[in-house]
Amino acid sequence: MLRLMGFLLPTSSPWELREQVVENFKNLRKQIPLLYAAALVNLIGLHIATDGQDLTPFSAVNFLTALLAWRMTVWIFFQRDSDDFDEIAPKLITTVVLTVVQCIGFSIWALSLIDGHPDKAISIVLFSILAALGAAYGLSSFPRAAMVPLTILGLPMAIRLLFIKDAETTGMGISLLLVILLLMRLLQTHSGVMAELVTSRLAVAKERNRAISAEVAAIKRADEDSLTRLANRSRMFREIERTMVQGPPEGGGSLVAISDLDGFKAANDVFGHAAGDAILKTYASRLREAFGDRALVARTGGDEFVLFWRDGLTRTEIEAIGHEICRLASVPIDWKGKHLHVGASCGLTEAGPLSETVSEFLRQADSALYRAKARGRGVWQIYDHGLLELDQRRAGLERILLNRENYGEMTVEFQPIVCLDTNSTVYAEALARWNNPGFGFIPPDEFIPVAEQLGAITELNGVLLREAANLASSWPVDLGVSFNLSALEISERGSSIRLLGLIESAGISPGRIQFEVTETAFLADLSTAKQELERLREAGCMIALDDFGSGHASVSYLRDLVFDVVKLDGSLTAEIEYSDRSRQILLGLIDLCHATGAKCVAEHVETLEQLMLIKAMGCDFAQGYYLGRPALGMPDLGGQRMSSPRTSTVPATQIGGSNNLLR
């Protein structure tokens, strides 16, 4: 079929041939009836011109008339436009074959009439040529097929006139022959032009389709996360904005869930990015399979995923969803023969009167996620009235923190740090206290993180350091101040110069200041933090690493950085009275600190037993409620609690286990 159509419509490729046939068929369906009409009219005219002689029931003229009338009826009433090549091609081939048959029959009959009616030769040739031209026009959208009637019917008629011994008919024959040859040449040219036109049109259509496909692909890529093939943040945001349904206060509006993976960073760091990608793709696939039929599932960045249900769900369904989102992450992920273990925390919220915007809707879910993560791994939390009150309190706290005049409400209390060798207070840790008329007492672990996020911590700490230094300037010269620096603050270039300027303005020696930093300071910007701390040490300040033992990277900082003091996390002290393992861990950390040349402070010392144990282990300093609670003014210098006659309930020979580790 393709080969035969390729002969009639030469093209450069089967695809172009199919497209060209489909394109030409639309025109041929309107023109082919004219082919049969022209042939039928001229057939009848030729019959009339010859006085209707030789007309019998089974004569050739009756057969041709019936065939032409039938084919014309079919094309007028029964043929419909189609884009199916396999349906069109047989119809066109049938038309060409029947055209050949009709032209042969017409030509044979016309030539026989000339022989029988030489006086009617010119009329017979005229009707035959007109029939050939009409048929050629009917097939003009199919140029090679249009040559069939000219070749089979037109040329024989023109040549036949040349054999009539008459100058007039010979001239007419030559003229008709030249005209037919010219038409055939024009049809051949027309065939090439049409082929080029269709090819060009197809090329344009192909480029247009390619451009449309590229645009569709670009839109899809713009709305799709390239790694997981889930929706991305922009698509999720648009979908929520377009379809979010706000419900009443009791619930029932659209639901959004935000989930992120617990332990993903650790797995990614240990096993590499390929393992991290496998975790993300697997979890994405599980979420899509579990919820994709009702919810839009998106990866919005990193290890964060968002799920959106346009229609409201029942409370039971919401609880089931929260559990399932967390459970799907807890199933181990097989990767290159390893079982990768992560978890997920999830925050959910329903669209209600207080979530009028998409941003607020997502913020509420994010707030619920934050509360869930604060409760532990694999926990989900729905945004409720309690969280709303906490968010409102935080918003109010942000407002008063942005007003610098409120910093004057803050005061500083001091908690003693006692030297275990001399039983005397050597440093007093400055602790911020804030009583606000509207909020009441605001604990530091509430307002300090907010100040950091608002970018106000540098100015706030400046106020607190100036206050602490001014108070300490009237103390004995052998009593210093220990002050906590924010991770963001120490990671700012030039922070050491500003801090030393504040100390100098208070009239206190840098040697009486100890700055405490946590390992988060180095996570923010290790290089800058290291440089700024070195400048403070060169000026005479003491540098202490705070909360050592609470994180996973502290040991590397002891190796790479120089600290004068290491403050051991208070959780290490809590169990040493009852746990042999806890005592051994604490003893090992004290030895590690001493090996680096740093002295160590045991925090959260709350009993005499704990105090005697850490002293026996060789710890240098102690701090905790047993030695003194935070208070206004200068702390007690005597360390009276150290002279208590009570003794430890744990034998000294058992402090380090079965061996005597007191040395």
C-alpha positions in Angstrom: 0.0 0.0 0.0 2.7 2.5 1.0 4.8 1.5 -2.1 1.9 2.1 -4.5 1.0 5.4 -2.9 4.6 6.3 -2.9 4.6 5.9 -6.8 1.6 8.2 -7.1 2.8 10.7 -4.5 6.6 10.7 -4.3 7.9 11.9 -0.9 11.1 11.7 1.1 9.7 9.6 3.9 6.8 7.3 4.8 5.7 9.8 7.4 5.5 12.6 4.9 3.6 10.3 2.4 1.0 9.5 5.1 0.6 13.2 5.9 0.4 14.2 2.2 -2.2 11.6 1.4 -4.4 12.7 4.4 -3.9 16.4 3.3 -4.8 15.7 -0.4 -7.8 13.6 0.4 -9.6 16.6 1.9 -9.4 18.3 -1.5 -10.0 15.2 -3.6 -13.2 14.4 -1.8 -14.7 17.6 -3.2 -13.0 17.3 -6.7 -13.5 13.6 -7.6 -17.3 14.0 -8.0 -16.5 16.5 -10.7 -14.3 13.9 -12.4 -17.3 11.5 -12.7 -19.7 14.4 -13.5 -17.5 15.6 -16.4 -17.0 12.1 -17.7 -20.8 11.4 -17.5 -21.8 14.7 -19.1 -19.4 14.2 -22.0 -20.3 10.5 -22.4 -24.0 11.5 -22.7 -23.0 14.4 -25.1 -21.0 12.0 -27.2 -23.9 9.6 -27.4 -26.2 12.3 -28.5 -23.7 13.6 -31.0 -23.7 10.2 -32.7 -27.5 10.1 -32.8 -27.7 7.5 -30.1 -26.6 4.7 -32.4 -25.4 1.3 -31.2 -27.4 1.7 -28.0 -28.3 -1.7 -26.6 -29.1 -2.8 -23.0 -25.6 -4.2 -22.6 -23.7 -1.7 -24.7 -20.5 0.0 -23.5 -22.1 3.4 -23.1 -24.7 2.0 -20.7 -22.0 0.2 -18.6 -19.8 3.4 -18.4 -22.9 5.5 -17.6 -23.9 3.3 -14.8 -20.3 3.0 -13.4 -19.8 6.8 -13.5 -23.2 7.5 -11.9 -22.6 5.0 -9.1 -19.1 6.3 -8.3 -20.3 9.9 -8.3 -23.1 9.0 -5.9 -20.7 7.3 -3.6 -18.3 10.3 -3.4 -21.1 12.8 -3.0 -23.2 11.1 -0.4 -21.1 8.4 1.4 -17.5 9.6 1.5 -16.5 11.5 4.7 -13.3 13.3 5.7 -10.9 11.1 7.5 -7.4 11.4 9.0 -6.8 7.7 8.9 -4.2 6.8 6.2 -5.2 3.1 6.3 -8.8 4.1 5.5 -8.0 6.7 2.9 -5.3 4.9 0.8 -7.6 2.0 -0.4 -10.2 4.5 -1.5 -7.7 6.5 -3.6 -6.2 3.5 -5.2 -9.7 2.2 -6.1 -10.5 5.6 -7.6 -7.3 5.5 -9.7 -7.9 1.9 -10.9 -11.5 2.7 -11.9 -10.3 5.9 -13.6 -7.9 3.8 -15.7 -10.7 1.3 -16.5 -13.2 4.1 -17.4 -10.7 6.0 -19.5 -9.7 2.8 -21.4 -13.4 2.0 -22.0 -14.2 5.6 -23.0 -11.2 5.7 -25.3 -12.0 2.4 -27.0 -15.6 3.3 -27.5 -14.7 6.8 -28.8 -12.2 5.5 -31.3 -14.7 2.9 -32.5 -17.3 5.7 -33.0 -14.8 7.7 -35.2 -14.3 4.7 -37.4 -18.1 4.2 -37.7 -18.9 7.9 -38.0 -16.0 9.7 -39.7 -18.3 12.7 -40.3 -18.7 13.1 -36.6 -15.0 12.8 -35.8 -14.5 16.3 -34.6 -17.5 16.1 -32.3 -16.4 12.7 -30.9 -12.8 14.1 -30.3 -14.2 17.2 -28.7 -16.4 15.3 -26.1 -13.5 12.9 -25.5 -11.0 15.6 -24.9 -13.4 17.5 -22.6 -14.0 14.3 -20.6 -10.2 13.8 -20.3 -9.7 17.4 -19.1 -12.6 17.1 -16.7 -11.2 13.9 -15.2 -7.7 15.4 -15.0 -9.1 18.4 -13.1 -11.0 16.1 -10.8 -7.7 14.5 -9.9 -5.6 17.7 -10.0 -4.8 17.4 -6.2 -3.3 14.0 -7.2 -1.1 15.2 -10.1 0.3 11.9 -11.2 -3.1 10.3 -11.2 -4.4 13.3 -13.1 -2.2 12.3 -16.0 -4.1 9.0 -16.4 -7.1 10.4 -18.4 -4.8 12.6 -20.5 -2.6 9.7 -21.4 -5.2 7.1 -21.9 -8.1 9.2 -23.4 -6.7 12.6 -24.5 -3.6 11.5 -26.3 -5.2 8.7 -28.4 -7.9 11.2 -29.5 -5.4 13.9 -30.6 -3.2 11.3 -32.4 -6.3 9.9 -34.1 -7.1 13.3 -35.7 -3.6 13.2 -37.3 -4.6 10.2 -39.3 -7.7 11.8 -40.8 -6.7 13.0 -44.3 -7.8 16.6 -43.8 -5.7 19.7 -43.2 -8.2 21.1 -40.7 -8.4 18.0 -38.6 -4.6 17.4 -38.8 -4.1 21.0 -37.5 -6.6 20.4 -34.7 -4.8 17.1 -33.9 -1.4 18.8 -33.7 -2.8 21.6 -31.6 -4.6 19.2 -29.2 -1.5 17.0 -28.9 0.6 20.0 -27.9 -2.0 21.3 -25.5 -2.3 17.8 -23.8 1.5 17.5 -23.6 1.7 21.0 -22.1 -1.0 20.1 -19.6 0.9 16.9 -18.7 4.1 19.0 -18.2 2.2 21.5 -16.1 0.7 18.6 -14.0 4.2 17.2 -13.5 5.4 20.6 -12.4 2.3 21.0 -10.3 3.0 17.7 -8.7 6.5 18.8 -7.6 5.2 22.1 -6.4 2.4 20.5 -4.4 4.9 18.0 -3.0 7.2 20.8 -1.9 4.2 22.8 -0.5 2.9 19.8 1.5 6.5 19.0 2.6 7.0 22.7 3.7 3.6 22.7 5.4 4.5 19.5 7.2 7.9 20.9 8.2 6.2 24.0 9.6 3.6 21.8 11.4 6.4 19.5 12.6 8.3 22.5 14.0 5.2 23.9 15.5 4.4 20.6 17.1 8.0 20.4 18.3 7.7 23.9 19.8 4.4 23.0 21.4 5.9 19.8 22.7 8.9 21.7 24.0 6.6 24.2 25.7 4.5 21.5 27.2 7.6 19.7 28.4 9.0 23.0 29.8 5.7 23.7 31.6 5.8 20.1 32.9 9.4 20.5 34.1 8.5 23.9 35.6 5.7 22.2 37.6 7.6 18.9 38.3 10.3 18.0 40.7 13.1 16.6 38.5 14.2 13.9 41.0 10.9 12.4 42.3 8.6 13.4 39.4 6.2 14.8 42.0 4.7 18.3 41.8 7.0 21.0 42.9 6.5 24.0 45.2 5.2 26.4 42.5 2.6 24.0 41.2 1.5 23.1 44.8 1.2 26.8 45.7 -0.9 27.5 42.5 -3.1 24.5 43.1 -3.8 25.5 46.7 -4.4 29.1 45.7 -6.9 27.9 43.0 -8.9 25.3 44.8 -8.5 25.8 48.6 -11.8 25.5 50.4 -12.1 27.3 53.7 -14.2 25.5 56.3 -15.9 26.6 59.5 -13.9 26.9 62.8 -14.8 23.3 63.7 -13.0 22.0 60.6 -13.9 20.5 57.3 -11.9 22.7 54.9 -9.1 21.7 52.6 -6.2 19.8 54.3 -2.5 20.3 53.9 0.2 18.1 55.4 3.9 19.0 55.5 6.4 16.2 56.2 10.2 16.1 56.4 12.5 13.2 56.9 14.2 12.6 60.3 17.7 11.3 60.0 18.0 12.1 56.2 21.0 14.4 56.6 22.9 11.8 58.5 22.2 9.1 55.9 23.1 11.4 53.1 26.4 12.4 54.8 27.3 8.8 55.6 26.3 7.0 52.4 26.5 9.9 49.9 24.1 11.7 47.6 23.1 8.6 45.6 21.7 7.1 48.8 20.0 10.3 49.7 18.4 10.4 46.2 17.2 6.8 46.7 15.6 7.7 50.0 13.8 10.7 48.5 12.6 8.8 45.4 11.4 5.8 47.5 9.5 8.0 50.0 8.0 10.0 47.1 6.8 6.8 45.5 5.3 5.6 48.7 3.4 8.9 49.2 2.2 8.9 45.6 0.9 5.3 45.9 -0.8 5.9 49.2 -2.4 9.3 48.6 -2.0 10.2 44.9 -5.5 9.2 44.0 -7.1 11.9 46.2 -4.3 14.3 47.1 -1.7 16.4 45.2 1.7 15.2 46.4 4.7 17.5 46.0 8.3 17.8 47.0 8.9 21.4 47.9 12.6 21.2 48.5 15.3 19.2 50.3 13.6 16.4 52.3 10.3 18.3 52.6 7.1 17.0 51.1 3.6 18.6 51.0 0.3 16.8 50.4 -2.9 18.7 49.7 -6.5 17.5 49.9 -8.9 19.9 48.3 -12.0 18.4 49.9 -12.4 18.2 53.7 -11.7 15.0 55.6 -13.1 13.7 58.8 -11.0 13.8 62.0 -10.6 10.0 61.9 -9.2 10.3 58.3 -6.9 13.0 59.3 -5.5 11.0 62.2 -5.0 8.0 59.9 -3.2 10.2 57.3 -0.8 11.6 60.0 0.1 8.1 61.2 0.5 6.7 57.6 2.8 9.6 56.5 5.1 8.9 59.4 4.9 5.1 59.0 5.7 5.2 55.3 9.1 6.7 56.1 9.9 4.3 58.9 9.9 1.3 56.5 13.6 0.5 55.8 14.8 1.4 52.2 16.9 -1.2 50.4 19.8 0.4 48.6 22.8 -1.5 47.2 22.4 -4.3 49.8 22.0 -1.9 52.7 18.9 -1.1 54.7 18.6 2.7 55.1 16.6 3.8 58.1 15.0 7.2 58.3 11.8 8.6 59.8 9.3 11.4 59.2 7.6 14.1 61.2 4.4 15.6 60.0 2.4 18.8 60.5 -1.2 19.1 59.3 -3.8 21.9 59.2 -7.3 22.5 57.9 -8.2 25.6 56.0 -10.4 27.7 58.2 -11.4 31.3 59.0 -7.8 32.1 60.1 -6.1 30.8 57.0 -7.4 33.2 54.4 -4.2 33.1 52.3 -2.1 30.2 51.0 0.9 31.5 52.9 -0.9 31.4 56.2 -2.4 28.0 55.4 1.1 26.6 54.8 2.6 28.5 57.7 0.1 26.8 60.1 1.1 23.3 58.8 4.8 24.3 59.1 4.2 25.4 62.7 2.5 22.1 63.4 5.5 20.3 61.9 7.9 22.3 64.1 5.9 21.3 67.2 5.9 17.7 66.1 9.7 17.6 65.7 10.1 19.1 69.1 8.2 16.1 70.5 10.6 13.5 68.9 11.0 11.5 65.7 8.1 9.9 63.8 5.5 12.2 65.4 2.6 14.1 63.7 0.8 17.1 65.0 -2.4 18.9 63.8 -2.6 22.7 64.1 -5.1 23.4 66.8 -6.2 26.3 69.1 -3.2 25.6 71.4 -0.7 26.1 68.6 -2.6 29.2 67.5 -2.1 30.7 70.9 1.6 29.8 70.8 1.9 31.4 67.4 0.1 34.5 68.5 2.5 34.8 71.5 5.5 34.4 69.2 4.1 37.0 66.9 3.7 39.4 69.8 7.2 38.5 71.0 8.5 39.4 67.5 6.8 42.8 67.7 8.3 43.8 71.0 11.8 42.5 70.0 11.7 44.6 66.9 11.2 47.6 69.2 14.7 48.3 70.5 13.4 50.4 73.3 12.1 47.3 75.0 15.7 46.0 75.5 15.9 48.4 78.5 13.5 46.0 80.4 16.1 43.3 80.4 18.3 42.5 83.4 21.3 40.2 84.0 21.5 37.6 86.7 24.8 35.8 87.6 25.4 32.1 88.5 28.7 31.2 90.1 31.3 28.9 88.5 33.4 27.5 91.3 37.0 26.3 91.2 37.1 22.9 92.8 40.7 23.3 93.9 40.3 26.6 95.8 36.6 26.2 96.6 36.1 29.8 95.4 34.0 31.5 92.7 36.2 32.4 89.7 33.6 33.3 87.1 29.9 34.2 87.2 27.9 33.3 84.1 25.7 36.2 83.0 22.1 35.1 82.3 19.5 37.3 80.6 16.3 37.9 82.3 13.3 39.7 80.8 10.1 40.8 82.5 7.8 42.5 80.1 4.6 44.4 81.3 2.5 42.6 78.7 4.0 39.2 78.5 5.4 38.8 82.1 8.5 36.8 82.5 10.0 35.6 79.2 12.6 32.8 79.5 15.8 33.2 77.5 15.3 30.0 75.6 12.1 31.6 74.2 13.3 35.1 73.2 16.9 34.4 72.2 16.0 32.1 69.2 13.4 34.6 68.1 15.9 37.4 68.3 18.4 35.3 66.2 15.7 34.7 63.5 14.8 38.4 63.4 18.5 39.4 63.1 18.3 41.4 66.3 20.6 39.2 68.4 23.7 41.2 67.8 22.2 44.4 69.2 20.4 42.5 72.0 23.6 40.8 73.1 25.4 44.1 73.0 23.0 45.5 75.5 23.3 42.5 77.8 27.2 42.4 77.5 27.4 46.1 78.3 25.2 45.6 81.4 27.1 42.6 82.6 30.5 44.2 82.1 29.4 47.4 83.8 28.2 45.5 86.9 31.4 43.3 86.9 33.6 46.4 86.7 33.0 47.0 90.5 33.8 43.4 91.5 37.1 42.1 92.7 39.6 41.8 89.9 39.9 38.0 90.4 36.2 37.5 89.7 35.4 37.3 86.0 32.2 37.2 83.8 31.3 34.3 81.5 29.0 35.5 78.6 27.2 33.4 76.0 27.7 34.4 72.4 25.2 33.7 69.6 26.3 31.4 66.8 25.1 34.1 64.3 27.0 36.8 66.2 30.4 35.1 66.3 30.1 34.1 62.6 29.9 37.8 61.6 33.2 39.3 60.4 34.4 42.0 62.7 32.3 40.8 65.7 35.5 40.5 67.8 36.3 44.2 67.3 32.8 45.2 68.4 32.8 43.0 71.4 36.2 44.2 72.6 34.9 47.8 72.1 32.0 47.1 74.5 34.4 45.6 77.1 36.7 48.5 76.9 33.8 51.0 77.2 32.8 49.3 80.5 36.3 49.8 81.9 36.9 46.1 82.5 40.0 44.1 81.4 39.4 41.5 78.6 41.2 39.0 80.8 38.2 39.0 83.1 35.8 38.0 80.3 35.1 34.4 79.3 33.0 34.0 76.1 31.0 30.8 75.8 30.2 29.4 72.3 28.3 26.3 71.2 29.2 24.1 68.3 26.4 25.6 66.3 28.6 28.7 66.0 31.1 26.7 63.9 28.3 25.0 61.9 27.2 28.5 60.7 30.7 29.5 59.4 33.7 27.7 60.8 36.3 29.8 59.2 34.9 33.2 60.3 34.1 32.0 63.8 37.6 30.6 64.2 39.2 33.9 63.2 37.0 36.0 65.4 37.6 33.8 68.5 41.4 33.9 67.9 41.3 37.7 68.0 39.4 37.6 71.3 41.9 35.2 72.7 44.8 37.3 71.6 43.2 40.3 73.4 43.2 38.2 76.6 39.6 36.8 76.7 39.0 33.2 77.7 37.1 31.0 75.2 34.9 28.2 76.4 33.1 25.5 74.4 29.7 25.2 75.8 27.4 22.1 76.1 30.2 19.7 75.0 28.9 16.2 74.7 25.4 17.2 73.5 26.2 17.1 69.8 27.9 14.7 67.3 30.7 17.0 66.1 32.2 18.4 69.3 35.3 16.1 69.3 36.4 17.4 65.9 36.3 21.0 67.3 38.5 20.0 70.2 41.0 18.7 67.7 40.9 21.6 65.3 40.3 24.6 67.6 41.9 26.0 70.7 39.7 26.4 73.8 40.7 27.5 77.3 37.7 25.9 78.9 35.2 23.1 78.0 31.8 23.1 79.7 30.4 19.6 79.9 26.7 19.3 79.0 24.6 19.0 82.1 23.0 15.8 81.0 26.4 14.0 81.6 26.2 14.8 85.3 22.6 13.7 86.0 23.2 9.9 86.3 26.7 9.7 87.8 25.5 8.9 91.3 23.8 5.7 90.1 25.3 4.7 86.8 28.8 3.2 86.5 28.6 3.7 82.7 27.7 7.4 83.1 30.7 7.9 85.5 33.1 6.3 83.0 31.8 8.4 80.1 32.2 11.6 82.2 35.7 10.6 83.4 36.7 9.9 79.8 35.5 13.3 78.6 37.3 15.0 81.4 40.5 13.2 80.4 39.9 14.2 76.8 39.6 17.9 77.7 42.7 17.8 79.7 44.6 16.1 76.8 43.8 19.1 74.6 45.1 21.5 77.3 41.6 22.8 78.2 40.1 22.9 81.7 36.6 21.6 82.1 33.4 22.7 83.9 30.7 20.3 85.1 27.3 21.9 84.7 24.0 21.1 86.5 25.6 20.0 89.7 22.6 19.7 92.0 23.8 17.4 94.9 26.8 17.1 97.2 27.3 13.6 95.9 27.6 14.8 92.3 30.0 17.5 93.4 32.3 15.1 95.3 32.3 12.7 92.3 33.3 15.2 89.7 36.0 16.6 92.0 37.3 13.1 92.5 37.4 12.6 88.7 39.6 15.7 88.3 37.1 18.2 87.0 38.4 21.8 87.4 35.2 23.8 87.8 31.6 23.2 88.7 28.3 25.1 88.2 24.8 24.3 89.3 22.0 24.9 91.8 23.9 23.2 94.6 26.6 25.8 94.3 24.4 28.8 93.6 21.3 29.8 91.7 21.2 32.7 89.3 20.8 36.0 91.2 21.2 39.7 90.8 24.5 41.2 91.9 27.9 39.8 92.7 27.8 36.0 93.5 29.2 34.6 96.8 33.0 34.1 96.5 33.5 31.7 99.3 32.0 28.5 98.0 30.6 27.6 101.5 28.6 24.7 100.1 32.0 23.0 99.4 32.7 22.6 103.2 29.7 20.5 104.0 30.6 17.6 106.3 28.5 15.2 104.2 30.3 12.6 102.1 29.5 10.8 98.9 27.4 7.7 99.0 29.6 6.2 96.3 32.9 4.7 97.3 35.9 6.4 95.7 37.2 3.1 94.4 34.0 2.7 92.3 34.0 6.1 90.6 35.5 4.7 87.4 34.2 1.1 87.7 36.0 -1.9 89.2 39.4 -0.2 89.0 40.6 2.7 91.1 40.6 5.7 88.6 41.1 8.5 91.1 44.8 8.6 90.4 
